[in-house]
Amino acid sequence: EQQNSWLAQAKAAGIAAGAAVPVISDGRVISVLLLDQREKHFFDDEVVSLLNHMAHGIAFALTNFEREIDRTCAEDSLRIGEEKYRTILETLEEAYYEVDLKGRPVLNNTAFFRMLGYSGDEIKDFDYRKHYTPAIGANVYHAFHEVELTGESKQSLYWEFLHKSGNIVQVEGSVNLIRNANGEPSGFRGIFRDVTARRKMEEALRASEARFRALTNLSSDWYWEQDTEFQYQ
């Protein structure tokens, strides 16, 4: 009954021929082109072939449009993610680094450069490998190489860098392996903290204890220490 009603409306409008051409993308119909004509037998094989080519072109254009939208959305998501990532890194007080498998710098936060006394335009094309002390370069290479071979992170490593002032900065840090989407090693990342003051304090304490013991060994008097439980120290 609905079909008869549609036909009656078409005849009343003077429509003598019609065509319905599917627009197919990735094996599924995404839309249909509906065409009407007042001329009978208008949609012959040649016209139908032309309409099919048009539908194919429309499908191709829509598919590319969707892919472009997906790509744009993916890029936007990636950019937002990177912005959040960098924001988090910049809030860290510790120095953060990322390098490739050859140890070439990929990413550092501001705290890293600040630790070495650099800022602003000075950090452009900055290569901290030039700031290793001679004795520490081999240790750095060994640590990276071992982490790459074993896949196991290293913690509490003690390295030395040359500060902009020429002084030595003693750092404690870590090395963690970075893998790509295929699970293959692609670089390293980690965090450094400046422990120069702490190491100097520890060294001063050891020196003080050594001098104290030397003095007590030279003395002919008896000397002892006890805690509150009367245990000898």
C-alpha positions as CSV (number, residue, x, y, z in Angstrom):
1,E,0.0,0.0,0.0
2,Q,2.9,2.4,0.8
3,Q,4.5,1.5,-2.5
4,N,1.3,2.3,-4.4
5,S,1.0,5.6,-2.5
6,W,4.6,6.4,-3.5
7,L,4.0,5.6,-7.1
8,A,0.9,7.6,-7.1
9,Q,2.8,10.6,-5.7
10,A,5.6,10.2,-8.3
11,K,3.1,10.1,-11.2
12,A,1.3,13.1,-9.8
13,A,4.7,14.9,-9.7
14,G,5.4,13.9,-13.3
15,I,8.2,11.5,-12.5
16,A,8.6,8.9,-15.2
17,A,11.9,7.2,-14.2
18,G,14.0,6.8,-11.1
19,A,17.4,5.4,-9.9
20,A,18.9,4.4,-6.6
21,V,22.7,4.1,-6.6
22,P,24.5,2.9,-3.4
23,V,27.6,4.7,-2.2
24,I,29.9,1.9,-0.9
25,S,32.9,2.4,1.3
26,D,35.0,-0.4,2.9
27,G,32.4,-2.9,1.7
28,R,29.4,-1.3,3.4
29,V,26.7,1.0,2.1
30,I,27.1,4.5,3.7
31,S,24.5,6.3,1.6
32,V,22.2,6.0,-1.5
33,L,21.9,8.5,-4.4
34,L,18.3,8.9,-5.3
35,L,17.5,10.4,-8.7
36,D,14.2,11.2,-10.5
37,Q,13.5,12.0,-14.1
38,R,10.4,13.1,-16.1
39,E,11.7,11.2,-19.2
40,K,11.0,7.5,-19.5
41,H,13.9,5.1,-19.9
42,F,16.3,7.9,-19.1
43,F,18.5,5.7,-16.9
44,D,20.0,3.5,-19.6
45,D,23.2,1.5,-19.2
46,E,25.5,4.4,-20.0
47,V,23.8,6.7,-17.5
48,V,23.8,4.0,-14.8
49,S,27.5,3.4,-15.5
50,L,28.2,7.2,-15.1
51,L,26.2,7.2,-11.8
52,N,28.2,4.3,-10.5
53,H,31.4,6.2,-11.2
54,M,30.0,9.2,-9.5
55,A,29.0,7.1,-6.4
56,H,32.5,5.6,-6.4
57,G,34.1,9.1,-6.5
58,I,31.8,10.2,-3.7
59,A,32.7,7.2,-1.6
60,F,36.4,7.8,-2.2
61,A,36.1,11.4,-1.2
62,L,34.1,10.6,1.9
63,T,36.6,7.9,2.9
64,N,39.5,10.3,2.6
65,F,37.5,13.0,4.5
66,E,36.9,10.5,7.3
67,R,40.6,9.5,7.4
68,E,41.6,13.2,7.5
69,I,39.3,13.8,10.4
70,D,40.7,10.7,12.2
71,R,44.2,11.9,11.5
72,T,43.5,15.4,12.7
73,C,41.8,14.0,15.9
74,A,44.8,11.7,16.4
75,E,47.2,14.6,16.0
76,D,45.2,16.8,18.3
77,S,45.1,14.0,20.9
78,L,48.8,13.4,20.5
79,R,49.6,17.1,20.8
80,I,47.4,17.4,24.0
81,G,49.1,14.4,25.4
82,E,52.6,15.7,24.7
83,E,51.6,19.1,26.2
84,K,50.4,17.3,29.4
85,Y,53.6,15.2,29.4
86,R,55.9,18.2,29.1
87,T,53.9,20.1,31.7
88,I,54.4,17.3,34.2
89,L,58.1,17.1,33.4
90,E,58.5,20.9,34.0
91,T,56.9,20.6,37.4
92,L,59.6,18.1,38.5
93,E,62.4,19.4,40.7
94,E,64.6,16.5,39.5
95,A,66.4,16.6,36.2
96,Y,64.7,14.4,33.6
97,Y,66.4,13.1,30.4
98,E,65.6,11.0,27.4
99,V,68.3,9.8,24.9
100,D,68.4,7.5,21.9
101,L,70.4,4.2,21.8
102,K,73.5,6.1,20.9
103,G,73.1,8.4,23.9
104,R,72.1,11.4,21.8
105,P,69.8,13.8,23.7
106,V,66.1,13.6,22.8
107,L,64.3,15.4,25.6
108,N,65.3,17.2,28.8
109,N,63.3,19.3,31.2
110,T,64.3,22.7,32.5
111,A,65.6,21.3,35.8
112,F,68.2,19.4,33.9
113,F,69.7,22.5,32.4
114,R,69.3,24.4,35.6
115,M,71.3,21.7,37.4
116,L,74.2,22.4,35.1
117,G,73.8,26.2,35.3
118,Y,72.3,26.8,31.8
119,S,69.1,28.6,30.8
120,G,67.3,30.4,27.9
121,D,69.1,30.4,24.6
122,E,72.0,28.5,26.0
123,I,70.1,25.2,26.0
124,K,69.5,25.2,22.2
125,D,71.2,22.2,20.6
126,F,72.6,21.4,24.1
127,D,74.6,18.1,24.2
128,Y,75.3,17.2,27.8
129,R,77.7,14.4,26.6
130,K,80.2,17.2,26.4
131,H,79.7,17.8,30.1
132,Y,80.7,14.4,31.3
133,T,83.9,14.3,33.4
134,P,86.5,12.2,31.5
135,A,86.3,9.4,34.1
136,I,82.5,9.1,34.0
137,G,82.0,8.7,30.2
138,A,82.9,5.0,30.3
139,N,80.6,4.4,33.3
140,V,77.7,6.0,31.4
141,Y,78.2,3.9,28.3
142,H,78.5,0.7,30.4
143,A,75.3,1.5,32.3
144,F,73.3,2.2,29.1
145,H,74.7,-0.9,27.4
146,E,73.9,-3.2,30.3
147,V,70.3,-1.8,30.6
148,E,69.8,-2.4,26.8
149,L,71.1,-6.0,27.0
150,T,69.2,-7.0,30.1
151,G,66.1,-4.7,29.9
152,E,66.5,-4.1,33.7
153,S,66.5,-0.6,35.1
154,K,69.4,0.8,37.1
155,Q,68.9,3.0,40.1
156,S,71.1,5.0,42.5
157,L,73.9,5.5,39.9
158,Y,76.5,8.1,40.8
159,W,77.7,10.2,37.9
160,E,79.5,13.5,37.5
161,F,78.8,16.5,35.2
162,L,80.7,19.6,34.5
163,H,78.8,22.7,35.6
164,K,78.9,25.9,33.5
165,S,81.1,27.4,36.2
166,G,83.6,24.7,35.7
167,N,82.8,23.0,39.0
168,I,81.9,19.3,39.2
169,V,78.2,18.4,39.9
170,Q,77.7,15.1,41.5
171,V,74.4,13.4,40.7
172,E,72.5,10.4,41.7
173,G,70.2,9.0,39.0
174,S,68.5,6.1,37.1
175,V,68.5,4.5,33.7
176,N,65.4,3.0,32.3
177,L,64.9,1.3,28.8
178,I,62.5,2.8,26.3
179,R,60.9,0.4,23.8
180,N,59.1,1.3,20.6
181,A,55.6,0.1,19.5
182,N,57.2,-3.2,18.4
183,G,58.8,-3.8,21.8
184,E,62.3,-3.1,20.5
185,P,64.8,-0.9,22.5
186,S,64.7,2.6,21.2
187,G,66.4,4.7,23.9
188,F,66.7,5.4,27.6
189,R,65.1,7.7,30.1
190,G,65.8,8.6,33.8
191,I,65.9,11.2,36.5
192,F,69.0,12.9,38.1
193,R,69.2,14.7,41.3
194,D,72.0,17.0,42.4
195,V,73.7,15.4,45.4
196,T,76.9,17.5,45.4
197,A,76.1,19.1,48.8
198,R,75.2,15.8,50.4
199,R,78.3,14.1,49.1
200,K,80.5,16.9,50.4
201,M,78.8,16.6,53.8
202,E,79.3,12.9,53.8
203,E,82.9,13.3,52.9
204,A,83.4,16.0,55.6
205,L,81.8,13.7,58.1
206,R,84.1,10.8,57.2
207,A,87.1,13.0,57.4
208,S,86.0,14.3,60.8
209,E,85.5,10.8,62.1
210,A,88.9,9.8,60.7
211,R,90.6,12.7,62.5
212,F,88.8,12.0,65.7
213,R,89.8,8.3,65.7
214,A,93.4,9.4,64.9
215,L,93.4,11.7,67.8
216,T,92.0,9.1,70.2
217,N,94.6,6.6,69.0
218,L,97.4,9.1,69.8
219,S,96.0,9.8,73.3
220,S,97.4,7.9,76.3
221,D,94.2,8.5,78.2
222,W,91.2,6.1,78.3
223,Y,88.3,7.1,76.2
224,W,84.9,5.5,75.7
225,E,81.3,6.4,74.7
226,Q,78.0,4.9,75.9
227,D,74.5,5.4,74.9
228,T,71.5,5.9,77.3
229,E,71.3,2.1,77.7
230,F,74.9,2.1,78.8
231,Q,76.0,0.2,75.6
232,Y,79.5,1.0,74.4
233,Q,79.7,2.8,71.1
